[in-house]
Amino acid sequence: MLAKIKRFLTCLLPVSKDRHGQCKRCGACCQLPNRCPFYRRDAEGNSLCAIYLFRPPSCRKYPRTASELLTADTCGFRFAEASNPGKRQGS
């Protein structure tokens, strides 16, 4: 239950500018932390949302940040790594 509350509260924050990509319709996020009651599969096996036009902000914005990306193995979204060419590793 705590995970659901945290996900709801953080969805009110903006999406990271480092997020790139698009949804692959894997459905993995629709099962975090529990399977969504509106989660469905179409004839081709792609995930779909029964309330897509009215889905909550937590669904619209997932993943909002790199640390929130819990489905990296299947998700089509990625985050650009912050790089600082002037800083050496370990310093």
PyMOL Python script that loads the backbone (N, CA, C, O; Angstrom):
from pymol import cmd

cmd.read_pdbstr("""\
ATOM      1  N   MET A   1       0.824  -1.189   0.000  1.00  0.00           N
ATOM      2  CA  MET A   1       0.000   0.000   0.000  1.00  0.00           C
ATOM      3  C   MET A   1       0.869   1.254   0.000  1.00  0.00           C
ATOM      4  O   MET A   1       0.530   2.248  -0.642  1.00  0.00           O
ATOM      5  N   LEU A   2       1.991   1.208   0.719  1.00  0.00           N
ATOM      6  CA  LEU A   2       2.894   2.355   0.771  1.00  0.00           C
ATOM      7  C   LEU A   2       3.439   2.687  -0.613  1.00  0.00           C
ATOM      8  O   LEU A   2       3.604   3.860  -0.948  1.00  0.00           O
ATOM      9  N   ALA A   3       3.720   1.666  -1.419  1.00  0.00           N
ATOM     10  CA  ALA A   3       4.225   1.882  -2.781  1.00  0.00           C
ATOM     11  C   ALA A   3       3.194   2.603  -3.638  1.00  0.00           C
ATOM     12  O   ALA A   3       3.548   3.472  -4.435  1.00  0.00           O
ATOM     13  N   LYS A   4       1.920   2.251  -3.482  1.00  0.00           N
ATOM     14  CA  LYS A   4       0.859   2.917  -4.230  1.00  0.00           C
ATOM     15  C   LYS A   4       0.747   4.385  -3.834  1.00  0.00           C
ATOM     16  O   LYS A   4       0.583   5.251  -4.694  1.00  0.00           O
ATOM     17  N   ILE A   5       0.833   4.662  -2.566  1.00  0.00           N
ATOM     18  CA  ILE A   5       0.737   6.044  -2.081  1.00  0.00           C
ATOM     19  C   ILE A   5       1.915   6.860  -2.594  1.00  0.00           C
ATOM     20  O   ILE A   5       1.743   7.989  -3.053  1.00  0.00           O
ATOM     21  N   LYS A   6       3.114   6.286  -2.515  1.00  0.00           N
ATOM     22  CA  LYS A   6       4.304   6.988  -3.004  1.00  0.00           C
ATOM     23  C   LYS A   6       4.193   7.262  -4.503  1.00  0.00           C
ATOM     24  O   LYS A   6       4.510   8.362  -4.956  1.00  0.00           O
ATOM     25  N   ARG A   7       3.749   6.276  -5.270  1.00  0.00           N
ATOM     26  CA  ARG A   7       3.616   6.452  -6.716  1.00  0.00           C
ATOM     27  C   ARG A   7       2.586   7.530  -7.039  1.00  0.00           C
ATOM     28  O   ARG A   7       2.788   8.321  -7.961  1.00  0.00           O
ATOM     29  N   PHE A   8       1.496   7.570  -6.296  1.00  0.00           N
ATOM     30  CA  PHE A   8       0.482   8.594  -6.530  1.00  0.00           C
ATOM     31  C   PHE A   8       1.029   9.982  -6.228  1.00  0.00           C
ATOM     32  O   PHE A   8       0.830  10.910  -7.013  1.00  0.00           O
ATOM     33  N   LEU A   9       1.712  10.134  -5.103  1.00  0.00           N
ATOM     34  CA  LEU A   9       2.224  11.455  -4.715  1.00  0.00           C
ATOM     35  C   LEU A   9       3.320  11.942  -5.654  1.00  0.00           C
ATOM     36  O   LEU A   9       3.357  13.126  -5.990  1.00  0.00           O
ATOM     37  N   THR A  10       4.209  11.060  -6.082  1.00  0.00           N
ATOM     38  CA  THR A  10       5.296  11.488  -6.969  1.00  0.00           C
ATOM     39  C   THR A  10       4.800  11.779  -8.382  1.00  0.00           C
ATOM     40  O   THR A  10       5.465  12.499  -9.127  1.00  0.00           O
ATOM     41  N   CYS A  11       3.650  11.239  -8.763  1.00  0.00           N
ATOM     42  CA  CYS A  11       3.130  11.501 -10.111  1.00  0.00           C
ATOM     43  C   CYS A  11       2.699  12.950 -10.274  1.00  0.00           C
ATOM     44  O   CYS A  11       2.472  13.409 -11.394  1.00  0.00           O
ATOM     45  N   LEU A  12       2.586  13.662  -9.179  1.00  0.00           N
ATOM     46  CA  LEU A  12       2.219  15.072  -9.252  1.00  0.00           C
ATOM     47  C   LEU A  12       3.412  15.943  -9.638  1.00  0.00           C
ATOM     48  O   LEU A  12       3.240  17.111  -9.987  1.00  0.00           O
ATOM     49  N   LEU A  13       4.612  15.384  -9.576  1.00  0.00           N
ATOM     50  CA  LEU A  13       5.834  16.096  -9.943  1.00  0.00           C
ATOM     51  C   LEU A  13       6.061  15.993 -11.451  1.00  0.00           C
ATOM     52  O   LEU A  13       5.513  15.094 -12.089  1.00  0.00           O
ATOM     53  N   PRO A  14       6.861  16.895 -12.036  1.00  0.00           N
ATOM     54  CA  PRO A  14       7.099  16.847 -13.491  1.00  0.00           C
ATOM     55  C   PRO A  14       7.962  15.652 -13.903  1.00  0.00           C
ATOM     56  O   PRO A  14       8.704  15.091 -13.097  1.00  0.00           O
ATOM     57  N   VAL A  15       7.844  15.283 -15.172  1.00  0.00           N
ATOM     58  CA  VAL A  15       8.649  14.208 -15.761  1.00  0.00           C
ATOM     59  C   VAL A  15      10.042  14.749 -16.053  1.00  0.00           C
ATOM     60  O   VAL A  15      10.182  15.887 -16.501  1.00  0.00           O
ATOM     61  N   SER A  16      11.067  13.949 -15.806  1.00  0.00           N
ATOM     62  CA  SER A  16      12.452  14.345 -16.056  1.00  0.00           C
ATOM     63  C   SER A  16      12.660  14.706 -17.526  1.00  0.00           C
ATOM     64  O   SER A  16      12.121  14.051 -18.418  1.00  0.00           O
ATOM     65  N   LYS A  17      13.441  15.744 -17.763  1.00  0.00           N
ATOM     66  CA  LYS A  17      13.757  16.157 -19.136  1.00  0.00           C
ATOM     67  C   LYS A  17      14.701  15.158 -19.810  1.00  0.00           C
ATOM     68  O   LYS A  17      14.880  15.203 -21.027  1.00  0.00           O
ATOM     69  N   ASP A  18      15.298  14.267 -19.035  1.00  0.00           N
ATOM     70  CA  ASP A  18      16.212  13.250 -19.565  1.00  0.00           C
ATOM     71  C   ASP A  18      15.489  12.009 -20.075  1.00  0.00           C
ATOM     72  O   ASP A  18      16.128  11.091 -20.589  1.00  0.00           O
ATOM     73  N   ARG A  19      14.161  11.967 -19.941  1.00  0.00           N
ATOM     74  CA  ARG A  19      13.404  10.789 -20.385  1.00  0.00           C
ATOM     75  C   ARG A  19      13.237  10.821 -21.899  1.00  0.00           C
ATOM     76  O   ARG A  19      12.860  11.840 -22.478  1.00  0.00           O
ATOM     77  N   HIS A  20      13.525   9.694 -22.522  1.00  0.00           N
ATOM     78  CA  HIS A  20      13.403   9.547 -23.966  1.00  0.00           C
ATOM     79  C   HIS A  20      12.750   8.207 -24.267  1.00  0.00           C
ATOM     80  O   HIS A  20      12.769   7.299 -23.435  1.00  0.00           O
ATOM     81  N   GLY A  21      12.174   8.087 -25.454  1.00  0.00           N
ATOM     82  CA  GLY A  21      11.572   6.832 -25.869  1.00  0.00           C
ATOM     83  C   GLY A  21      10.066   6.916 -25.879  1.00  0.00           C
ATOM     84  O   GLY A  21       9.478   7.995 -25.800  1.00  0.00           O
ATOM     85  N   GLN A  22       9.458   5.759 -25.979  1.00  0.00           N
ATOM     86  CA  GLN A  22       8.005   5.692 -25.986  1.00  0.00           C
ATOM     87  C   GLN A  22       7.553   4.352 -25.429  1.00  0.00           C
ATOM     88  O   GLN A  22       8.342   3.417 -25.302  1.00  0.00           O
ATOM     89  N   CYS A  23       6.307   4.278 -25.109  1.00  0.00           N
ATOM     90  CA  CYS A  23       5.727   3.062 -24.545  1.00  0.00           C
ATOM     91  C   CYS A  23       5.768   1.938 -25.571  1.00  0.00           C
ATOM     92  O   CYS A  23       5.409   2.130 -26.732  1.00  0.00           O
ATOM     93  N   LYS A  24       6.210   0.758 -25.129  1.00  0.00           N
ATOM     94  CA  LYS A  24       6.239  -0.427 -25.992  1.00  0.00           C
ATOM     95  C   LYS A  24       5.018  -1.318 -25.785  1.00  0.00           C
ATOM     96  O   LYS A  24       4.882  -2.368 -26.412  1.00  0.00           O
ATOM     97  N   ARG A  25       4.145  -0.882 -24.906  1.00  0.00           N
ATOM     98  CA  ARG A  25       2.927  -1.641 -24.585  1.00  0.00           C
ATOM     99  C   ARG A  25       3.247  -3.018 -24.012  1.00  0.00           C
ATOM    100  O   ARG A  25       2.581  -4.005 -24.324  1.00  0.00           O
ATOM    101  N   CYS A  26       4.280  -3.067 -23.167  1.00  0.00           N
ATOM    102  CA  CYS A  26       4.652  -4.345 -22.547  1.00  0.00           C
ATOM    103  C   CYS A  26       3.702  -4.707 -21.402  1.00  0.00           C
ATOM    104  O   CYS A  26       3.495  -5.887 -21.119  1.00  0.00           O
ATOM    105  N   GLY A  27       3.127  -3.701 -20.746  1.00  0.00           N
ATOM    106  CA  GLY A  27       2.195  -3.943 -19.651  1.00  0.00           C
ATOM    107  C   GLY A  27       2.840  -4.145 -18.296  1.00  0.00           C
ATOM    108  O   GLY A  27       2.139  -4.336 -17.302  1.00  0.00           O
ATOM    109  N   ALA A  28       4.151  -4.109 -18.235  1.00  0.00           N
ATOM    110  CA  ALA A  28       4.833  -4.335 -16.951  1.00  0.00           C
ATOM    111  C   ALA A  28       4.471  -3.261 -15.923  1.00  0.00           C
ATOM    112  O   ALA A  28       4.287  -3.567 -14.745  1.00  0.00           O
ATOM    113  N   CYS A  29       4.369  -2.011 -16.364  1.00  0.00           N
ATOM    114  CA  CYS A  29       4.038  -0.932 -15.430  1.00  0.00           C
ATOM    115  C   CYS A  29       2.595  -1.034 -14.948  1.00  0.00           C
ATOM    116  O   CYS A  29       2.259  -0.512 -13.885  1.00  0.00           O
ATOM    117  N   CYS A  30       1.752  -1.693 -15.709  1.00  0.00           N
ATOM    118  CA  CYS A  30       0.344  -1.868 -15.338  1.00  0.00           C
ATOM    119  C   CYS A  30       0.178  -2.876 -14.205  1.00  0.00           C
ATOM    120  O   CYS A  30      -0.927  -3.090 -13.706  1.00  0.00           O
ATOM    121  N   GLN A  31       1.280  -3.488 -13.808  1.00  0.00           N
ATOM    122  CA  GLN A  31       1.228  -4.489 -12.756  1.00  0.00           C
ATOM    123  C   GLN A  31       2.065  -4.086 -11.547  1.00  0.00           C
ATOM    124  O   GLN A  31       2.449  -4.925 -10.732  1.00  0.00           O
ATOM    125  N   LEU A  32       2.347  -2.756 -11.442  1.00  0.00           N
ATOM    126  CA  LEU A  32       3.126  -2.221 -10.314  1.00  0.00           C
ATOM    127  C   LEU A  32       2.238  -1.462  -9.349  1.00  0.00           C
ATOM    128  O   LEU A  32       1.487  -0.605  -9.814  1.00  0.00           O
ATOM    129  N   PRO A  33       2.255  -1.691  -8.096  1.00  0.00           N
ATOM    130  CA  PRO A  33       2.792  -2.872  -7.435  1.00  0.00           C
ATOM    131  C   PRO A  33       1.830  -4.050  -7.525  1.00  0.00           C
ATOM    132  O   PRO A  33       2.185  -5.174  -7.169  1.00  0.00           O
ATOM    133  N   ASN A  34       0.610  -3.792  -8.002  1.00  0.00           N
ATOM    134  CA  ASN A  34      -0.380  -4.856  -8.223  1.00  0.00           C
ATOM    135  C   ASN A  34      -0.977  -4.672  -9.611  1.00  0.00           C
ATOM    136  O   ASN A  34      -0.912  -3.581 -10.179  1.00  0.00           O
ATOM    137  N   ARG A  35      -1.546  -5.716 -10.148  1.00  0.00           N
ATOM    138  CA  ARG A  35      -2.154  -5.642 -11.478  1.00  0.00           C
ATOM    139  C   ARG A  35      -3.324  -4.657 -11.473  1.00  0.00           C
ATOM    140  O   ARG A  35      -4.210  -4.736 -10.622  1.00  0.00           O
ATOM    141  N   CYS A  36      -3.315  -3.741 -12.419  1.00  0.00           N
ATOM    142  CA  CYS A  36      -4.369  -2.746 -12.557  1.00  0.00           C
ATOM    143  C   CYS A  36      -5.659  -3.421 -13.024  1.00  0.00           C
ATOM    144  O   CYS A  36      -5.614  -4.282 -13.903  1.00  0.00           O
ATOM    145  N   PRO A  37      -6.799  -3.051 -12.458  1.00  0.00           N
ATOM    146  CA  PRO A  37      -8.055  -3.672 -12.886  1.00  0.00           C
ATOM    147  C   PRO A  37      -8.463  -3.290 -14.311  1.00  0.00           C
ATOM    148  O   PRO A  37      -9.355  -3.920 -14.881  1.00  0.00           O
ATOM    149  N   PHE A  38      -7.832  -2.279 -14.889  1.00  0.00           N
ATOM    150  CA  PHE A  38      -8.160  -1.827 -16.235  1.00  0.00           C
ATOM    151  C   PHE A  38      -7.177  -2.352 -17.289  1.00  0.00           C
ATOM    152  O   PHE A  38      -7.277  -2.006 -18.466  1.00  0.00           O
ATOM    153  N   TYR A  39      -6.246  -3.176 -16.861  1.00  0.00           N
ATOM    154  CA  TYR A  39      -5.243  -3.759 -17.754  1.00  0.00           C
ATOM    155  C   TYR A  39      -5.876  -4.865 -18.599  1.00  0.00           C
ATOM    156  O   TYR A  39      -6.536  -5.765 -18.081  1.00  0.00           O
ATOM    157  N   ARG A  40      -5.656  -4.773 -19.919  1.00  0.00           N
ATOM    158  CA  ARG A  40      -6.192  -5.765 -20.853  1.00  0.00           C
ATOM    159  C   ARG A  40      -5.128  -6.115 -21.890  1.00  0.00           C
ATOM    160  O   ARG A  40      -4.110  -5.430 -21.985  1.00  0.00           O
ATOM    161  N   ARG A  41      -5.353  -7.168 -22.662  1.00  0.00           N
ATOM    162  CA  ARG A  41      -4.507  -7.549 -23.796  1.00  0.00           C
ATOM    163  C   ARG A  41      -5.393  -7.574 -25.036  1.00  0.00           C
ATOM    164  O   ARG A  41      -6.534  -8.033 -24.986  1.00  0.00           O
ATOM    165  N   ASP A  42      -4.852  -7.072 -26.160  1.00  0.00           N
ATOM    166  CA  ASP A  42      -5.611  -7.125 -27.408  1.00  0.00           C
ATOM    167  C   ASP A  42      -5.346  -8.453 -28.116  1.00  0.00           C
ATOM    168  O   ASP A  42      -4.640  -9.310 -27.585  1.00  0.00           O
ATOM    169  N   ALA A  43      -5.908  -8.624 -29.308  1.00  0.00           N
ATOM    170  CA  ALA A  43      -5.788  -9.886 -30.053  1.00  0.00           C
ATOM    171  C   ALA A  43      -4.343 -10.228 -30.401  1.00  0.00           C
ATOM    172  O   ALA A  43      -3.996 -11.404 -30.518  1.00  0.00           O
ATOM    173  N   GLU A  44      -3.484  -9.195 -30.572  1.00  0.00           N
ATOM    174  CA  GLU A  44      -2.067  -9.420 -30.897  1.00  0.00           C
ATOM    175  C   GLU A  44      -1.213  -9.636 -29.648  1.00  0.00           C
ATOM    176  O   GLU A  44      -0.014  -9.896 -29.755  1.00  0.00           O
ATOM    177  N   GLY A  45      -1.819  -9.531 -28.470  1.00  0.00           N
ATOM    178  CA  GLY A  45      -1.078  -9.717 -27.228  1.00  0.00           C
ATOM    179  C   GLY A  45      -0.477  -8.450 -26.663  1.00  0.00           C
ATOM    180  O   GLY A  45       0.237  -8.500 -25.661  1.00  0.00           O
ATOM    181  N   ASN A  46      -0.755  -7.297 -27.292  1.00  0.00           N
ATOM    182  CA  ASN A  46      -0.266  -6.024 -26.767  1.00  0.00           C
ATOM    183  C   ASN A  46      -1.111  -5.583 -25.579  1.00  0.00           C
ATOM    184  O   ASN A  46      -2.306  -5.869 -25.510  1.00  0.00           O
ATOM    185  N   SER A  47      -0.480  -4.893 -24.659  1.00  0.00           N
ATOM    186  CA  SER A  47      -1.195  -4.365 -23.507  1.00  0.00           C
ATOM    187  C   SER A  47      -2.032  -3.178 -23.934  1.00  0.00           C
ATOM    188  O   SER A  47      -1.665  -2.426 -24.837  1.00  0.00           O
ATOM    189  N   LEU A  48      -3.155  -3.026 -23.272  1.00  0.00           N
ATOM    190  CA  LEU A  48      -3.951  -1.834 -23.490  1.00  0.00           C
ATOM    191  C   LEU A  48      -4.683  -1.496 -22.210  1.00  0.00           C
ATOM    192  O   LEU A  48      -4.852  -2.330 -21.320  1.00  0.00           O
ATOM    193  N   CYS A  49      -5.101  -0.278 -22.146  1.00  0.00           N
ATOM    194  CA  CYS A  49      -5.775   0.240 -20.966  1.00  0.00           C
ATOM    195  C   CYS A  49      -7.247   0.449 -21.300  1.00  0.00           C
ATOM    196  O   CYS A  49      -7.579   1.119 -22.277  1.00  0.00           O
ATOM    197  N   ALA A  50      -8.116  -0.118 -20.493  1.00  0.00           N
ATOM    198  CA  ALA A  50      -9.546   0.008 -20.720  1.00  0.00           C
ATOM    199  C   ALA A  50     -10.042   1.431 -20.481  1.00  0.00           C
ATOM    200  O   ALA A  50     -11.129   1.788 -20.935  1.00  0.00           O
ATOM    201  N   ILE A  51      -9.262   2.246 -19.778  1.00  0.00           N
ATOM    202  CA  ILE A  51      -9.648   3.639 -19.516  1.00  0.00           C
ATOM    203  C   ILE A  51      -8.559   4.599 -19.991  1.00  0.00           C
ATOM    204  O   ILE A  51      -8.310   5.621 -19.352  1.00  0.00           O
ATOM    205  N   TYR A  52      -7.915   4.275 -21.101  1.00  0.00           N
ATOM    206  CA  TYR A  52      -6.754   5.014 -21.574  1.00  0.00           C
ATOM    207  C   TYR A  52      -6.947   6.535 -21.574  1.00  0.00           C
ATOM    208  O   TYR A  52      -6.075   7.254 -21.087  1.00  0.00           O
ATOM    209  N   LEU A  53      -8.036   7.032 -22.094  1.00  0.00           N
ATOM    210  CA  LEU A  53      -8.260   8.483 -22.151  1.00  0.00           C
ATOM    211  C   LEU A  53      -8.428   9.102 -20.771  1.00  0.00           C
ATOM    212  O   LEU A  53      -8.226  10.305 -20.603  1.00  0.00           O
ATOM    213  N   PHE A  54      -8.792   8.300 -19.793  1.00  0.00           N
ATOM    214  CA  PHE A  54      -9.049   8.801 -18.441  1.00  0.00           C
ATOM    215  C   PHE A  54      -8.076   8.239 -17.415  1.00  0.00           C
ATOM    216  O   PHE A  54      -8.338   8.309 -16.214  1.00  0.00           O
ATOM    217  N   ARG A  55      -6.958   7.684 -17.869  1.00  0.00           N
ATOM    218  CA  ARG A  55      -6.009   7.046 -16.949  1.00  0.00           C
ATOM    219  C   ARG A  55      -5.414   8.079 -15.984  1.00  0.00           C
ATOM    220  O   ARG A  55      -5.277   9.252 -16.332  1.00  0.00           O
ATOM    221  N   PRO A  56      -5.068   7.645 -14.799  1.00  0.00           N
ATOM    222  CA  PRO A  56      -4.545   8.561 -13.787  1.00  0.00           C
ATOM    223  C   PRO A  56      -3.141   9.062 -14.129  1.00  0.00           C
ATOM    224  O   PRO A  56      -2.443   8.452 -14.939  1.00  0.00           O
ATOM    225  N   PRO A  57      -2.728  10.176 -13.509  1.00  0.00           N
ATOM    226  CA  PRO A  57      -1.398  10.743 -13.768  1.00  0.00           C
ATOM    227  C   PRO A  57      -0.255   9.777 -13.521  1.00  0.00           C
ATOM    228  O   PRO A  57       0.757   9.837 -14.219  1.00  0.00           O
ATOM    229  N   SER A  58      -0.388   8.891 -12.552  1.00  0.00           N
ATOM    230  CA  SER A  58       0.695   7.943 -12.281  1.00  0.00           C
ATOM    231  C   SER A  58       0.939   7.042 -13.482  1.00  0.00           C
ATOM    232  O   SER A  58       2.070   6.612 -13.707  1.00  0.00           O
ATOM    233  N   CYS A  59      -0.081   6.753 -14.245  1.00  0.00           N
ATOM    234  CA  CYS A  59       0.068   5.946 -15.458  1.00  0.00           C
ATOM    235  C   CYS A  59       0.601   6.789 -16.612  1.00  0.00           C
ATOM    236  O   CYS A  59       1.466   6.342 -17.365  1.00  0.00           O
ATOM    237  N   ARG A  60       0.096   7.981 -16.745  1.00  0.00           N
ATOM    238  CA  ARG A  60       0.512   8.874 -17.838  1.00  0.00           C
ATOM    239  C   ARG A  60       1.994   9.212 -17.759  1.00  0.00           C
ATOM    240  O   ARG A  60       2.659   9.344 -18.787  1.00  0.00           O
ATOM    241  N   LYS A  61       2.509   9.352 -16.556  1.00  0.00           N
ATOM    242  CA  LYS A  61       3.880   9.829 -16.372  1.00  0.00           C
ATOM    243  C   LYS A  61       4.906   8.742 -16.113  1.00  0.00           C
ATOM    244  O   LYS A  61       6.097   9.046 -16.039  1.00  0.00           O
ATOM    245  N   TYR A  62       4.502   7.502 -15.975  1.00  0.00           N
ATOM    246  CA  TYR A  62       5.479   6.447 -15.670  1.00  0.00           C
ATOM    247  C   TYR A  62       6.378   6.187 -16.875  1.00  0.00           C
ATOM    248  O   TYR A  62       5.884   6.116 -18.000  1.00  0.00           O
ATOM    249  N   PRO A  63       7.657   6.047 -16.669  1.00  0.00           N
ATOM    250  CA  PRO A  63       8.457   6.370 -15.495  1.00  0.00           C
ATOM    251  C   PRO A  63       8.806   7.859 -15.498  1.00  0.00           C
ATOM    252  O   PRO A  63       9.237   8.402 -16.515  1.00  0.00           O
ATOM    253  N   ARG A  64       8.622   8.491 -14.385  1.00  0.00           N
ATOM    254  CA  ARG A  64       8.855   9.924 -14.273  1.00  0.00           C
ATOM    255  C   ARG A  64      10.333  10.254 -14.147  1.00  0.00           C
ATOM    256  O   ARG A  64      10.783  11.269 -14.678  1.00  0.00           O
ATOM    257  N   THR A  65      11.093   9.421 -13.458  1.00  0.00           N
ATOM    258  CA  THR A  65      12.535   9.608 -13.278  1.00  0.00           C
ATOM    259  C   THR A  65      13.252   8.270 -13.468  1.00  0.00           C
ATOM    260  O   THR A  65      12.620   7.213 -13.482  1.00  0.00           O
ATOM    261  N   ALA A  66      14.562   8.329 -13.613  1.00  0.00           N
ATOM    262  CA  ALA A  66      15.351   7.107 -13.778  1.00  0.00           C
ATOM    263  C   ALA A  66      15.213   6.191 -12.563  1.00  0.00           C
ATOM    264  O   ALA A  66      15.165   4.971 -12.717  1.00  0.00           O
ATOM    265  N   SER A  67      15.150   6.757 -11.369  1.00  0.00           N
ATOM    266  CA  SER A  67      15.033   5.929 -10.167  1.00  0.00           C
ATOM    267  C   SER A  67      13.661   5.274 -10.057  1.00  0.00           C
ATOM    268  O   SER A  67      13.497   4.295  -9.329  1.00  0.00           O
ATOM    269  N   GLU A  68      12.690   5.800 -10.765  1.00  0.00           N
ATOM    270  CA  GLU A  68      11.341   5.240 -10.750  1.00  0.00           C
ATOM    271  C   GLU A  68      11.160   4.138 -11.796  1.00  0.00           C
ATOM    272  O   GLU A  68      10.156   3.426 -11.774  1.00  0.00           O
ATOM    273  N   LEU A  69      12.106   3.993 -12.693  1.00  0.00           N
ATOM    274  CA  LEU A  69      12.003   3.001 -13.774  1.00  0.00           C
ATOM    275  C   LEU A  69      12.241   1.601 -13.223  1.00  0.00           C
ATOM    276  O   LEU A  69      13.378   1.132 -13.175  1.00  0.00           O
ATOM    277  N   LEU A  70      11.179   0.944 -12.813  1.00  0.00           N
ATOM    278  CA  LEU A  70      11.267  -0.390 -12.217  1.00  0.00           C
ATOM    279  C   LEU A  70      11.141  -1.494 -13.251  1.00  0.00           C
ATOM    280  O   LEU A  70      11.326  -2.668 -12.930  1.00  0.00           O
ATOM    281  N   THR A  71      10.828  -1.130 -14.493  1.00  0.00           N
ATOM    282  CA  THR A  71      10.600  -2.112 -15.543  1.00  0.00           C
ATOM    283  C   THR A  71      11.580  -1.915 -16.697  1.00  0.00           C
ATOM    284  O   THR A  71      11.204  -2.042 -17.863  1.00  0.00           O
ATOM    285  N   ALA A  72      12.820  -1.608 -16.378  1.00  0.00           N
ATOM    286  CA  ALA A  72      13.831  -1.273 -17.393  1.00  0.00           C
ATOM    287  C   ALA A  72      14.056  -2.384 -18.411  1.00  0.00           C
ATOM    288  O   ALA A  72      14.420  -2.108 -19.554  1.00  0.00           O
ATOM    289  N   ASP A  73      13.846  -3.622 -18.016  1.00  0.00           N
ATOM    290  CA  ASP A  73      14.081  -4.733 -18.940  1.00  0.00           C
ATOM    291  C   ASP A  73      13.056  -4.795 -20.072  1.00  0.00           C
ATOM    292  O   ASP A  73      13.336  -5.387 -21.114  1.00  0.00           O
ATOM    293  N   THR A  74      11.886  -4.204 -19.895  1.00  0.00           N
ATOM    294  CA  THR A  74      10.855  -4.247 -20.931  1.00  0.00           C
ATOM    295  C   THR A  74      10.373  -2.880 -21.401  1.00  0.00           C
ATOM    296  O   THR A  74       9.812  -2.766 -22.490  1.00  0.00           O
ATOM    297  N   CYS A  75      10.581  -1.859 -20.609  1.00  0.00           N
ATOM    298  CA  CYS A  75      10.049  -0.520 -20.900  1.00  0.00           C
ATOM    299  C   CYS A  75      10.773   0.145 -22.074  1.00  0.00           C
ATOM    300  O   CYS A  75      11.980  -0.028 -22.248  1.00  0.00           O
ATOM    301  N   GLY A  76      10.033   0.898 -22.866  1.00  0.00           N
ATOM    302  CA  GLY A  76      10.607   1.614 -24.002  1.00  0.00           C
ATOM    303  C   GLY A  76      11.181   2.959 -23.638  1.00  0.00           C
ATOM    304  O   GLY A  76      11.791   3.613 -24.484  1.00  0.00           O
ATOM    305  N   PHE A  77      11.004   3.394 -22.400  1.00  0.00           N
ATOM    306  CA  PHE A  77      11.560   4.666 -21.953  1.00  0.00           C
ATOM    307  C   PHE A  77      12.953   4.467 -21.384  1.00  0.00           C
ATOM    308  O   PHE A  77      13.231   3.463 -20.729  1.00  0.00           O
ATOM    309  N   ARG A  78      13.820   5.425 -21.637  1.00  0.00           N
ATOM    310  CA  ARG A  78      15.188   5.441 -21.121  1.00  0.00           C
ATOM    311  C   ARG A  78      15.495   6.850 -20.639  1.00  0.00           C
ATOM    312  O   ARG A  78      14.808   7.811 -20.986  1.00  0.00           O
ATOM    313  N   PHE A  79      16.522   6.946 -19.845  1.00  0.00           N
ATOM    314  CA  PHE A  79      16.959   8.235 -19.333  1.00  0.00           C
ATOM    315  C   PHE A  79      18.398   8.474 -19.731  1.00  0.00           C
ATOM    316  O   PHE A  79      19.256   7.607 -19.558  1.00  0.00           O
ATOM    317  N   ALA A  80      18.661   9.675 -20.274  1.00  0.00           N
ATOM    318  CA  ALA A  80      20.022  10.037 -20.654  1.00  0.00           C
ATOM    319  C   ALA A  80      20.854  10.107 -19.387  1.00  0.00           C
ATOM    320  O   ALA A  80      20.434  10.672 -18.377  1.00  0.00           O
ATOM    321  N   GLU A  81      22.040   9.522 -19.459  1.00  0.00           N
ATOM    322  CA  GLU A  81      22.919   9.552 -18.293  1.00  0.00           C
ATOM    323  C   GLU A  81      23.518  10.934 -18.162  1.00  0.00           C
ATOM    324  O   GLU A  81      23.976  11.521 -19.142  1.00  0.00           O
ATOM    325  N   ALA A  82      23.512  11.443 -16.963  1.00  0.00           N
ATOM    326  CA  ALA A  82      24.126  12.733 -16.711  1.00  0.00           C
ATOM    327  C   ALA A  82      25.638  12.567 -16.841  1.00  0.00           C
ATOM    328  O   ALA A  82      26.240  11.733 -16.165  1.00  0.00           O
ATOM    329  N   SER A  83      26.229  13.347 -17.695  1.00  0.00           N
ATOM    330  CA  SER A  83      27.675  13.235 -17.860  1.00  0.00           C
ATOM    331  C   SER A  83      28.324  14.563 -17.556  1.00  0.00           C
ATOM    332  O   SER A  83      27.784  15.630 -17.849  1.00  0.00           O
ATOM    333  N   ASN A  84      29.483  14.471 -16.970  1.00  0.00           N
ATOM    334  CA  ASN A  84      30.257  15.652 -16.643  1.00  0.00           C
ATOM    335  C   ASN A  84      31.684  15.365 -17.118  1.00  0.00           C
ATOM    336  O   ASN A  84      32.471  14.781 -16.373  1.00  0.00           O
ATOM    337  N   PRO A  85      32.032  15.770 -18.354  1.00  0.00           N
ATOM    338  CA  PRO A  85      33.342  15.416 -18.894  1.00  0.00           C
ATOM    339  C   PRO A  85      34.504  15.972 -18.084  1.00  0.00           C
ATOM    340  O   PRO A  85      35.614  15.449 -18.177  1.00  0.00           O
ATOM    341  N   GLY A  86      34.284  17.012 -17.296  1.00  0.00           N
ATOM    342  CA  GLY A  86      35.374  17.596 -16.535  1.00  0.00           C
ATOM    343  C   GLY A  86      35.653  16.859 -15.236  1.00  0.00           C
ATOM    344  O   GLY A  86      36.676  17.093 -14.593  1.00  0.00           O
ATOM    345  N   LYS A  87      34.759  15.981 -14.854  1.00  0.00           N
ATOM    346  CA  LYS A  87      34.923  15.271 -13.590  1.00  0.00           C
ATOM    347  C   LYS A  87      35.376  13.837 -13.850  1.00  0.00           C
ATOM    348  O   LYS A  87      34.752  13.111 -14.625  1.00  0.00           O
ATOM    349  N   ARG A  88      36.439  13.447 -13.212  1.00  0.00           N
ATOM    350  CA  ARG A  88      36.942  12.093 -13.355  1.00  0.00           C
ATOM    351  C   ARG A  88      36.303  11.202 -12.288  1.00  0.00           C
ATOM    352  O   ARG A  88      35.998  11.648 -11.182  1.00  0.00           O
ATOM    353  N   GLN A  89      36.111   9.943 -12.648  1.00  0.00           N
ATOM    354  CA  GLN A  89      35.540   8.988 -11.716  1.00  0.00           C
ATOM    355  C   GLN A  89      36.466   8.800 -10.544  1.00  0.00           C
ATOM    356  O   GLN A  89      37.678   8.668 -10.717  1.00  0.00           O
ATOM    357  N   GLY A  90      35.904   8.786  -9.342  1.00  0.00           N
ATOM    358  CA  GLY A  90      36.688   8.582  -8.148  1.00  0.00           C
ATOM    359  C   GLY A  90      37.232   9.869  -7.557  1.00  0.00           C
ATOM    360  O   GLY A  90      37.891   9.823  -6.518  1.00  0.00           O
ATOM    361  N   SER A  91      36.986  11.010  -8.170  1.00  0.00           N
ATOM    362  CA  SER A  91      37.484  12.264  -7.586  1.00  0.00           C
ATOM    363  C   SER A  91      36.372  13.047  -6.977  1.00  0.00           C
ATOM    364  O   SER A  91      36.603  14.130  -6.439  1.00  0.00           O
TER     365      SER A  91
END
""", "prot")
cmd.dss("prot")
cmd.show_as("cartoon", "prot")
cmd.util.cbc("prot")
cmd.orient("prot")
